Structures are given as structure tokens and as C-alpha cells.
Amino acid sequence: MGQINYLSITPGERVTHMGGNYYIKHVLDLSTVLVEHETTGKMLRLSIKELAPITDKRDKPLVRDIADIPDDDWKEAERRYAIILPVLQNRGNSDIVTEVSIQNNVSVATLYRWLNRYDQTENKSSLVPALNNRGKGFGRLPEEIEAIIKGSIEDVYLTKQKKSLRKVCLEVIARCKTAKLKPPHANTIRNRINFLSEELKLQFRSGKPAAAEKFEPHKGGFPGADHPLAVVQIDHTKLDILVVDKEHRLPVGRPWITLAMDIHSRVVLGFYISFDPPGALAVGMAICNSILPKEMLLDRLNVTGEWPCYGIMRTIHADNAKEFRGQTLLRACSEYNIQLNWRPVKKPHWGGHIERILGTFLKELHELPGTTFSNPKNRKYYDSGKEAVFTIEELEQWLTTFIINVYHEKIHSGIGQSPIHKWKTGLLGSDTQIAMGIPKRISDERKLRLDFLPFEERTVQEYGVLIDYIYYYHDVLRKWVNSLEPGNLKSKRRRKFIFKRDPRDISVINFFDPDLKEYFPIPYKNTALPPISIWEFNEVIRKLKDQNVQDIDEAKIFQAYQKLKFMEEQAISKKEVAKRNARATKRKHSIATKAVTESVIENRNLKFVPEDQINDLFQSGDIKPFEELEHGTLN
């Protein structure tokens, strides 16, 4: 038995609420359902966010990180999924089961066993062959061999000559022998090629026009976007605004936003803001934020309103394939049955839906303090750094408020109605729209986020783990110190383990225990060190390298980090002193001007006082502009 990862919001589904078990009777709207207690028959109106799936506590969850699965096992899981797919699409039809069994030479009992395993999680990883004694690391290749495979695929397979898979395998074997390396199995090479998108294969083997003809939508429409979550576009841009740090409110730079939009309804499903240039991490986090329900996000940001947009999408179109085509992102999307397609940059016949939304957001940002505008001429007399007031969290709050309370509610010219109305109609149905139903809710948010986070592989030493110059340790690592790769008694190669970290706080990493099949948080070994984001860390490293610092280590990094923080504190202190001095000078000047003016008018009965007569009083020394400041203020 495995762990249920979803909450299905459909009539007849068993759910739990406050310790009681219920059946869903009716879906009232996107946020509430009518339920019936399974023993008393009492009917209640409940919020969907208060419900949870029913699980058997005696069952041991089948948890396995997708990065820990060898390539051959993952390929087998995908093969099994392809076999049971017709049965999944024709539930209750025993003839289909028999037909699939005969066609694939798989027993009916095996088919039902696979179906049962898949139903428990609805993840492809549930179909991975049972664990055996090969251990973690089986199927993993040294970086040198991975580079040879990658180069051979590019030089032999992705060419107009359309050479066969056999030719690629032979090329890999030849290059490995030249490098005196053991060649990988042919299936491993085939798996690498199968991970490539069909669009990419067609583009290199038949030409870009052929790929465009088959895969690119044409102007005026987007094929397949006939209901919510059918097609989602993801794009990114650098925001035209400077943000400040939370502690000292000093400018720290312009962040990037990666945004996901549902093509059918034009609603924003999610976004991710960071200081890193676009890449697989940003896309992965934007996908996670899109899939997850938004109640916790709205509570964290203290935003009032509704954002009932979530769920696992069928297809994602993302930009810049070279930046995003990473194994982690590809496998995570496959795990949740998401088809990931790469689209060319700024092709007009794609419709530009998401580009228009990003343009709308950028235009609104130009009205906020700290904007850098899109045209340098517009900021000629505007000091963006001086005016900046938003932290990155406050910018997220503003953007979320704008999305759900303004953008979602306005009539969209492309669909003739508001995005949120189109979304609700697509889910609940209307006279002209067949109801898709409310999307299933992910019940294990932590697993979802970890699946989409890139991973690092490290050995465990007596001191713990070293990642990017920083040491981490916890007692849970002790049993794995200096452990060797399993499966080969003669092997003296150190065993590597999977670690993942949240870019917003790298003071803790997540360690995947290969025996317990569970993640454990591992903190800094030196717990006195302050939390730091990956962006702050990268900035410190950049400054150290600019200063030609040799032998960078943990101590030098955090000394430099503390020095930067001290410099920020000094800068903010000087800025406050300058502001106080300016206010005091202005106040003194105002008092002096008023006194002199009144005196001259009284004595000479004049209505205009020359400026030099006012300045004479300051030059005489009778007024001291800083005489009211406390002693030591300027020290």
C-alpha cells in the first residue's frame, strides 16, 4: 500500500474532517461542498480546504525520491504506465483489461497490481520495480561518461542525417574506449534519447519548419486549450522595480519573475520571484506554486480575496529550452504526468498570451515607488534607489493583491469575460461548457516541492557534508559516514547521497535517507552562523572573487557576509543622520527667514525682503543651524 497524495473533490469520495469520516454529496462551488457523515447521515456544508483524504495509518507510505531512481527503473515505470493507460481511461471495462493483457503479454493479475499501486499515489514512481539489492547509485554514471553520451547524441543523433540509435550506441562505446572508460549499457543511452522532447528531435533531424508545422500553434488560437489546466504557459521577465532588504530597507536589486498562466481562462496559476536569472529552479518553483491551493499563501501574505486556481496541468509550454532542460525538471513533470514542451522565444504566432500579461504587470509597476521604468528616458530625473520601499515579500503581497482583486476580475478582451469567471465556468460548467470538475488537491506539499528542487550529490564524512564551502551536520548522518557504494564488494568508491535545499534559506539542507526513504533536515554544523539566502551567498562569493581572495572557505564567506551587513548598517545610519541634519537646517532656515522678514517689514514697512539681507543673519553667526542636535550625534 502507498500514501495517498491527492484529495479528490467529487461526489461519492470519502473524506475526513475533524476526526469524522464523510462522503461528498454535492460540490456547491469552488470552495465548499455538501457532505454526509458515513454513520450518522448528518449533512454538513464544509469548506474544501478543511477536508483531507482518508488514509490507513497501518499502511507504510511508499516514499521514494524521483532523483534516487535509476534510469532503467524509471524507464520501466514509464513503460508500465503506458500499458495501463488504456485501462485508466476506460474504468470498469473488463474487456479492455483482457485486451491490454494479451497485447502486452502481461497477466491480468499483474495489471491489477500495477493499477492498485498507481491508484494509491497517481504518481509514475509508484510503478518503479520493487527495490532490490542493487542499492542507491545503480544506473548512475560518472560525469565523464555522461558528457560522452551527451556529446554523442548531439553529434550523431540530432543531425539531418537521421542516424539510428545503434549508431549513437556505437559512437558512445568508441569514445569511452578511447578515454579508457567502461561503456554504459545500450539501454542507458536509449533512455537519455527518450528523455528528449519530440519537438527537439524533429527540429534537429528534420528542420525547424517541420517542427513548427507539427508543434507550434498558429495565430488566432491555441490547440488543445479547451478547458482549464489543459495548456499552461510559463514565461519570465526582469521586473522594472528596485526592492529593498527587510532589515535596513536599502536597495538590493531588481528581481526576476517566473509566471504561469492558464491559456483557456487566462488566470494566473502561480508565480515565483527571485534574484536568480531564469532557470530550471524558477520554472520548478512556479509549477509548484501553480499546482498548490492558495489558502496558505494568502494567509502568509495577509491578502484578502479568493484565488481558487490550482491543480495539475496537462501540458506546459516553457521558454528557452537550453536553460530549462534539466533531468530534475523533466522527471518531476513526468512523475505528475505533465507534458513539458519547449517553445521558441517570442514567436508571434504563439499568440503572446503570457507576454501580454507580463506587460500589463510591468506597466502597473511603473506607478510604484522604486520603479526603474522600461525606458531610461522616463527615469532621467527619478532616483529609483532613493524611492524604493518594497521588500521582495511586500512586492509578492502587492502582486498577489493585484492579480486576484484586479486582473482576475476585469473583462479580458481576448475571451470577452473576466478570467476568474472563465475559470469557474470551465470547472463547474454552464449551458455551453461541459464541467471539468474541481481539480484534485495535493495533500503532500513538501513532497511536491522537494520533487521539483534540484539536488546535489555528496559523500558523508566525519565532519558531515560540505556543499558550496558550507558544512552541515546532524546525527542522522552518522550511520552513513564513509560508506561505500553498494552492490560491489570490491568497490572502494565513496557512496553519494541526495541533498536538496530551499534557495531562500540555505541554513538547512534536506537529506534523503536511502534506507528509510524519507527526507531529514540537516542544519549548519556551526549553528551560530546566520541564515542566508542563495542570492546573498552568491553575492558574497562574487565580491570575494572580485577581491582576488584565495582559498575561499566557510569562515571567509560569513566574515564577508557580516562585513557587508555592517556596511549596510553604517550606510543606513549615515543616511538617517543626513536626513535629521537636513530637517534641522530647513527648520532653522525657516525660523530665521520668518524672523528677519517680520523684523524688516516692521522697521521699514516693506513687502519684499532681498535674499542677501536674510543671509546676512546666518553669516553673522547669530544663528547656529546645529545647536539643537544632541552631543555626539555626528560621531
C-alpha positions in Angstrom: 0.0 0.0 0.0 1.1 3.5 -0.6 0.5 7.0 0.5 -2.5 9.0 -1.0 -1.1 12.2 -2.3 -4.4 13.8 -3.5 -7.7 14.9 -2.3 -10.4 14.3 -4.9 -13.4 16.7 -4.8 -16.0 14.5 -6.5 -19.4 13.2 -5.3 -19.1 9.9 -3.5 -15.5 10.5 -2.4 -14.7 9.6 1.2 -13.0 12.4 3.2 -12.2 13.2 6.8 -13.0 16.4 8.8 -12.2 17.0 12.5 -11.8 13.2 13.1 -15.1 12.2 11.4 -15.4 10.4 8.0 -17.8 11.7 5.4 -19.0 11.2 1.8 -19.1 14.2 -0.5 -22.7 14.5 -1.7 -22.6 17.7 -3.8 -20.0 20.2 -5.0 -21.6 23.6 -4.2 -18.9 25.9 -5.6 -15.2 26.1 -5.9 -14.7 26.4 -2.2 -17.5 24.4 -0.4 -19.1 21.0 -0.6 -22.1 19.3 1.0 -21.1 16.1 2.9 -22.8 13.3 4.7 -21.4 11.6 7.8 -20.8 7.9 7.0 -22.5 6.6 10.2 -25.0 9.2 11.4 -26.1 10.5 8.0 -25.8 14.1 9.2 -25.4 16.6 6.4 -22.9 19.4 6.7 -21.7 22.3 4.5 -17.9 22.3 4.7 -15.0 24.3 3.2 -12.9 22.2 0.9 -9.7 23.5 2.5 -10.8 21.8 5.8 -11.0 18.3 4.2 -8.4 15.7 4.0 -8.1 12.3 2.2 -8.7 9.2 4.3 -5.6 7.0 4.7 -4.9 3.8 6.5 -2.5 4.6 9.3 -1.3 0.9 9.3 0.0 1.3 5.7 3.6 2.2 5.3 3.9 5.1 2.8 5.7 4.2 -0.4 8.1 7.2 -0.5 11.0 7.4 -2.9 12.7 10.4 -4.2 12.5 10.6 -8.0 16.1 11.6 -8.2 17.0 8.4 -6.4 15.5 6.1 -9.1 18.0 4.6 -11.5 17.3 5.4 -15.2 16.5 1.9 -16.2 13.9 1.6 -13.3 12.4 4.9 -14.3 12.1 3.8 -17.9 10.3 0.6 -16.7 7.9 2.7 -14.7 7.1 4.8 -17.8 6.6 1.5 -19.8 4.2 0.2 -17.2 2.2 3.4 -17.2 1.9 3.4 -21.0 0.5 -0.2 -20.7 -2.2 0.6 -18.0 -3.2 4.0 -19.5 -6.0 2.5 -21.7 -7.4 0.8 -18.6 -7.2 4.1 -16.6 -9.1 5.8 -19.4 -11.8 3.1 -19.5 -12.5 2.2 -15.9 -14.9 -0.7 -15.3 -14.4 -2.2 -18.8 -13.1 -5.7 -18.2 -12.7 -6.3 -21.9 -10.1 -3.6 -22.1 -8.2 -5.3 -19.3 -8.2 -8.6 -21.2 -7.2 -6.9 -24.4 -4.3 -5.0 -22.8 -3.1 -8.2 -21.1 -3.0 -10.1 -24.4 -1.4 -7.2 -26.4 1.4 -6.7 -23.9 1.9 -10.2 -22.7 1.2 -9.2 -19.1 -1.0 -11.2 -16.8 -4.3 -9.7 -15.6 -3.2 -10.1 -12.0 -0.1 -8.0 -12.8 -2.2 -5.3 -14.5 -4.4 -5.0 -11.4 -1.4 -4.9 -9.1 0.1 -2.0 -11.2 -3.3 -0.3 -11.2 -3.6 -0.6 -7.5 -0.2 0.8 -6.9 -0.8 3.7 -9.2 -4.2 4.5 -7.7 -2.6 5.0 -4.3 -0.5 7.9 -5.4 -1.3 8.7 -9.0 2.5 9.2 -9.5 4.6 7.2 -12.0 7.2 6.5 -9.3 4.7 4.1 -7.8 5.3 1.8 -10.8 9.0 1.6 -10.3 10.2 -2.1 -9.9 10.5 -3.2 -6.3 13.7 -2.3 -4.6 16.4 -5.0 -4.7 20.0 -5.3 -3.6 21.5 -3.1 -6.3 21.2 -0.2 -3.9 21.3 3.5 -4.5 23.6 4.7 -7.1 22.9 1.8 -9.6 22.5 3.3 -13.0 24.3 6.5 -12.1 27.2 7.3 -14.3 30.4 9.3 -13.8 30.3 12.8 -15.2 32.9 11.9 -17.9 30.6 9.2 -19.3 27.5 11.5 -19.1 29.5 14.1 -21.1 30.4 11.4 -23.7 26.7 10.3 -24.1 25.5 13.9 -24.3 28.1 14.8 -27.0 27.4 11.6 -29.0 23.7 12.3 -29.1 24.3 15.9 -30.3 26.9 14.9 -32.9 25.3 11.7 -34.2 21.6 11.6 -33.4 20.5 15.2 -33.5 21.6 15.7 -37.1 19.8 15.9 -40.5 21.4 12.5 -41.4 18.9 10.9 -39.0 21.3 8.2 -37.8 19.9 5.3 -35.8 20.1 4.7 -32.1 22.5 1.9 -32.8 24.9 4.4 -34.4 24.7 6.5 -31.2 25.5 3.5 -29.0 28.5 2.6 -31.2 29.8 6.1 -31.0 29.5 6.2 -27.2 31.3 2.8 -27.0 34.1 4.1 -29.2 34.6 7.3 -27.3 34.5 5.5 -23.9 37.2 3.1 -25.1 39.4 6.0 -26.3 39.0 7.6 -22.9 39.7 4.2 -21.2 36.3 4.2 -19.6 33.8 1.4 -19.2 30.9 2.0 -21.8 27.4 2.2 -20.4 24.6 -0.2 -21.3 22.8 0.5 -24.6 19.5 0.9 -22.6 21.0 3.8 -20.7 21.9 5.6 -23.9 18.4 4.9 -25.3 16.9 6.4 -22.1 18.8 9.6 -22.5 17.4 9.9 -26.0 13.9 9.1 -24.9 14.1 11.9 -22.4 14.5 14.4 -25.3 11.3 16.1 -26.4 9.8 15.1 -29.7 9.8 18.7 -30.8 13.6 18.9 -30.2 14.2 15.7 -32.1 12.2 16.8 -35.1 13.8 20.3 -35.1 17.3 18.9 -35.4 16.6 15.8 -37.5 14.0 17.3 -40.0 14.5 21.1 -39.6 12.8 23.9 -37.8 10.0 24.3 -40.3 8.9 20.7 -39.8 8.9 21.1 -36.0 7.0 24.4 -36.3 4.4 22.8 -38.5 3.8 20.0 -36.0 4.2 21.6 -32.6 3.7 25.4 -32.8 0.2 26.8 -32.5 -0.9 29.3 -35.1 -2.0 32.9 -34.7 -5.6 33.2 -33.5 -5.8 30.1 -31.5 -4.0 27.6 -29.2 -4.8 24.0 -29.9 -5.8 21.8 -27.0 -6.6 24.7 -24.6 -10.3 23.7 -24.4 -10.6 23.6 -20.7 -8.8 24.8 -17.5 -5.4 23.2 -16.9 -5.2 21.8 -20.4 -2.4 24.1 -21.5 -0.3 26.4 -19.2 2.3 28.8 -20.5 5.3 29.8 -18.4 7.5 32.8 -19.1 9.8 35.2 -17.2 11.0 38.8 -17.1 13.0 41.1 -15.0 10.8 43.4 -13.1 11.0 47.2 -13.5 11.4 47.9 -9.8 14.1 48.0 -7.2 13.4 46.2 -4.0 15.0 46.8 -0.6 16.2 44.4 2.1 13.9 43.7 5.0 16.2 44.8 7.8 17.7 48.1 6.6 15.4 48.9 3.7 18.4 49.5 1.4 18.1 48.7 -2.4 19.3 45.2 -3.2 18.4 45.0 -6.9 15.7 44.2 -9.5 14.2 40.7 -9.1 13.0 38.3 -11.8 9.5 36.9 -12.0 8.6 33.5 -13.5 4.8 33.4 -14.1 2.4 30.6 -15.1 -0.9 31.3 -16.9 -3.8 29.0 -17.9 -4.4 29.6 -21.6 -8.1 28.6 -21.6 -9.2 31.1 -18.9 -6.2 33.5 -18.8 -6.0 33.2 -15.0 -2.6 33.4 -13.3 -2.0 30.0 -11.7 1.2 31.0 -9.8 4.4 32.8 -9.9 7.9 32.8 -8.4 10.1 35.9 -7.7 13.8 35.7 -7.0 17.1 37.4 -7.8 18.4 34.4 -9.9 18.2 34.6 -13.7 15.6 32.2 -15.2 16.4 28.5 -15.0 15.1 25.1 -14.1 14.7 26.1 -10.4 12.5 29.1 -11.1 10.3 27.1 -13.5 10.0 24.2 -11.0 9.0 26.6 -8.2 6.5 28.4 -10.4 5.0 25.0 -11.3 4.7 24.0 -7.6 3.1 27.3 -6.7 0.6 26.8 -9.6 -0.3 23.3 -8.6 -0.8 24.0 -4.9 -4.0 25.6 -3.4 -3.5 29.2 -2.4 -5.1 29.5 1.1 -1.8 29.2 3.0 -0.2 31.7 0.6 -2.9 34.3 1.1 -2.7 33.8 4.9 1.1 34.2 4.8 0.9 37.4 2.7 -2.1 38.7 4.6 -4.0 39.2 1.4 -7.8 39.4 1.3 -9.6 37.8 -1.6 -10.1 34.5 -3.4 -7.6 32.7 -5.6 -9.3 29.3 -6.4 -6.9 28.5 -9.1 -4.7 25.3 -8.7 -4.3 21.8 -9.9 -2.0 19.6 -12.0 -1.9 20.8 -15.6 -1.9 18.5 -18.6 0.7 20.4 -20.7 3.2 23.2 -20.0 4.8 25.4 -22.7 8.0 27.0 -21.4 10.6 29.2 -23.0 14.4 28.8 -23.5 14.8 25.0 -23.7 18.6 25.1 -23.3 18.3 26.7 -19.9 15.5 24.5 -18.6 16.1 21.0 -19.9 17.4 19.5 -16.7 16.9 15.9 -15.6 15.2 17.0 -12.3 12.6 19.2 -14.0 11.9 16.6 -16.8 11.5 13.7 -14.3 9.4 15.8 -11.9 7.0 16.7 -14.6 6.8 13.1 -15.8 6.2 12.0 -12.2 3.0 14.1 -12.1 2.1 13.2 -15.8 2.7 16.8 -17.0 3.8 17.1 -20.6 6.6 19.7 -20.8 7.1 21.3 -24.2 9.7 23.9 -25.1 8.6 26.9 -27.2 10.7 29.3 -29.3 11.4 32.7 -27.9 8.9 35.5 -28.8 7.3 33.7 -31.8 4.3 35.9 -32.8 2.2 33.0 -34.0 2.1 31.6 -30.4 -0.4 34.3 -29.6 1.8 36.0 -27.0 -0.8 35.5 -24.2 1.6 35.4 -21.4 3.8 38.2 -22.8 0.7 40.5 -22.7 0.1 39.6 -19.1 3.7 40.3 -18.1 3.5 43.6 -20.0 0.4 44.5 -18.0 2.1 43.8 -14.7 5.2 45.8 -15.7 3.1 48.8 -16.7 1.4 48.7 -13.2 4.8 48.5 -11.5 5.7 51.8 -13.2 3.3 53.5 -10.8 5.0 52.2 -7.7 7.9 53.8 -5.7 11.2 52.5 -6.8 10.3 51.8 -10.4 13.1 51.8 -12.9 10.6 52.2 -15.8 11.1 50.4 -19.1 12.5 53.4 -20.9 15.7 55.1 -19.5 14.4 58.5 -20.6 11.5 58.2 -18.2 13.8 57.9 -15.2 16.1 60.7 -16.1 15.1 62.8 -13.1 13.8 59.9 -10.9 16.1 58.3 -8.3 14.8 54.7 -8.2 17.2 53.7 -5.4 16.1 56.6 -3.2 12.4 56.0 -3.7 12.5 52.2 -3.3 10.4 50.9 -0.4 9.2 47.4 -1.3 10.9 44.3 0.1 10.5 41.2 -2.1 7.9 39.8 0.3 5.9 43.1 0.1 6.2 43.0 -3.7 4.7 39.5 -3.6 1.9 40.8 -1.5 1.2 43.7 -3.9 1.3 41.5 -6.9 -1.0 38.8 -5.4 -3.5 41.5 -4.5 -3.4 43.0 -8.0 -3.8 39.5 -9.6 -6.8 38.3 -7.6 -8.6 41.6 -7.0 -7.9 43.5 -10.2 -6.6 41.4 -13.1 -8.8 38.3 -12.5 -11.9 40.5 -12.1 -11.6 42.7 -15.2 -13.1 41.8 -18.6 -10.4 40.3 -20.8 -10.7 41.4 -24.4 -9.4 38.1 -25.7 -12.1 35.9 -24.1 -14.9 38.5 -23.6 -15.2 37.9 -19.9 -13.2 38.0 -16.7 -10.5 35.4 -16.3 -11.9 34.2 -13.0 -15.4 33.8 -14.5 -14.0 31.8 -17.4 -12.1 29.6 -14.9 -15.2 28.9 -12.7 -17.3 28.2 -15.8 -14.7 25.7 -17.1 -14.7 23.8 -13.8 -18.4 23.9 -12.8 -19.9 24.0 -16.3 -22.6 26.1 -18.0 -25.2 25.9 -20.8 -22.4 25.9 -23.3 -19.5 24.5 -21.3 -19.1 20.9 -20.1 -17.9 20.9 -16.4 -14.4 19.6 -16.0 -14.8 19.3 -12.2 -12.8 20.7 -9.4 -9.1 19.7 -9.6 -7.6 17.3 -7.2 -5.7 18.9 -4.3 -2.2 17.9 -3.5 -2.1 16.6 0.1 1.7 16.4 0.4 3.1 19.8 -0.3 6.5 19.0 1.0 7.0 16.1 -1.4 5.8 18.2 -4.3 8.3 21.0 -3.6 11.2 18.5 -3.0 10.4 16.7 -6.3 11.0 20.0 -8.2 14.0 21.1 -6.3 17.4 20.4 -8.0 19.6 18.1 -6.0 23.3 17.8 -5.0 25.1 14.6 -4.5 27.7 14.4 -1.8 29.5 11.8 0.3 29.1 11.8 4.1 32.4 12.4 6.0 33.2 12.5 9.7 32.5 16.3 9.7 29.2 15.8 7.9 28.5 17.2 4.5 30.2 20.0 2.6 28.2 22.0 0.0 29.4 25.2 -1.5 32.1 25.7 1.2 29.5 25.3 4.0 29.4 22.4 6.5 26.2 20.7 7.6 25.8 18.0 10.2 23.1 16.0 12.1 23.3 12.7 14.0 21.0 11.2 11.3 24.1 11.2 9.0 26.3 9.2 11.4 25.5 5.8 10.1 26.4 6.9 6.6 29.9 8.3 7.3 32.5 7.0 4.8 30.1 4.4 3.4 31.0 2.7 0.1 28.8 2.2 -2.9 26.7 -0.9 -2.5 26.4 -3.8 -5.0 30.1 -4.3 -5.5 32.1 -5.7 -2.6 35.4 -4.7 -4.3 34.4 -1.2 -4.9 36.2 1.5 -2.9 34.3 4.4 -4.3 32.5 6.5 -1.7 28.7 6.4 -1.7 27.0 9.6 -2.7 23.7 10.8 -1.2 20.9 13.2 -2.4 20.6 16.6 -0.7 18.2 19.4 -1.6 17.9 22.9 -0.3 15.5 25.8 -0.4 17.2 28.8 -2.2 15.6 31.3 0.2 17.3 29.8 3.2 20.3 27.5 2.8 20.9 27.2 6.6 19.2 23.8 6.3 19.5 21.1 3.6 17.3 18.1 3.2 19.0 14.7 3.3 17.3 11.7 1.6 17.9 8.6 3.7 18.1 5.7 1.2 17.0 3.1 3.9 14.1 5.0 5.5 13.1 6.5 2.2 12.5 9.8 3.9 13.9 13.3 4.0 15.6 14.8 7.1 16.6 18.4 7.7 20.3 18.9 8.2 21.3 22.3 9.7 24.6 24.2 9.6 27.3 22.3 11.6 28.1 25.7 13.2 24.7 26.7 14.5 25.9 30.2 15.4 26.0 31.1 11.7 23.2 33.3 10.4 20.6 32.1 7.9 21.4 33.3 4.4 19.7 33.0 1.0 21.4 31.6 -2.0 21.3 35.1 -3.6 23.1 36.6 -0.7 25.6 33.7 -0.7 26.3 34.2 -4.4 26.8 37.9 -3.9 29.3 37.3 -1.2 31.2 34.8 -3.4 31.3 37.3 -6.2 32.7 40.0 -4.0 35.4 37.7 -2.6 36.5 36.7 -6.1 36.5 40.3 -7.2 38.9 41.0 -4.4 41.1 38.0 -5.5 40.6 36.2 -2.2 42.3 32.9 -2.3 41.2 29.6 -0.7 37.6 30.6 0.0 36.1 28.8 2.9 33.2 28.9 5.3 34.9 31.4 7.7 35.8 33.8 5.0 32.3 33.7 3.5 30.5 34.5 6.7 33.1 37.1 7.7 32.5 38.8 4.4 28.7 38.5 4.9 28.9 40.1 8.3 31.1 42.9 6.9 28.5 43.6 4.2 25.8 43.7 6.8 27.9 46.1 9.0 28.5 48.3 5.9 24.7 48.3 5.3 24.1 49.4 8.9 26.7 52.1 8.7 25.1 53.3 5.4 21.6 53.4 6.9 22.9 55.2 10.0 24.7 57.9 7.9 21.6 58.2 5.8 19.4 58.8 8.9 21.8 61.4 10.3 21.9 63.2 7.0 18.1 63.3 6.9 18.0 64.7 10.5 20.6 67.3 9.7 18.7 68.3 6.6 15.4 68.6 8.5 17.1 70.7 11.2 18.8 73.0 8.7 15.5 73.5 6.9 13.7 74.2 10.2 16.3 76.8 11.3 16.3 78.4 7.9 12.5 78.7 8.0 12.6 80.2 11.5 15.3 82.7 10.6 13.6 83.7 7.4 10.4 84.4 9.2 12.1 86.4 12.0 14.1 88.5 9.6 11.2 89.1 7.3 8.9 90.2 10.2 11.6 92.5 11.6 12.4 94.2 8.3 8.7 94.6 7.5 8.1 96.1 10.9 11.0 98.5 10.8 10.9 99.5 7.1 7.3 98.6 6.3 8.5 96.6 3.2 6.6 93.8 1.5 9.7 92.3 -0.1 13.0 91.4 1.6 16.2 90.8 -0.5 17.7 87.4 -0.1 21.1 88.9 0.9 19.6 90.6 3.9 18.3 87.2 5.1 21.6 85.5 4.5 23.4 88.3 6.5 21.9 86.9 9.7 23.3 83.4 9.1 26.8 84.8 8.2 26.9 86.9 11.4 26.9 83.7 13.4 23.8 84.7 15.5 22.0 81.5 14.3 23.8 78.2 14.6 22.0 75.6 12.5 23.0 72.5 14.6 22.8 74.0 18.0 19.7 71.8 19.0 21.3 68.5 18.0 22.4 66.2 20.8 26.1 66.0 21.6 27.8 63.2 19.7 25.2 62.8 17.0 27.6 63.2 14.2 30.2 60.9 15.7 
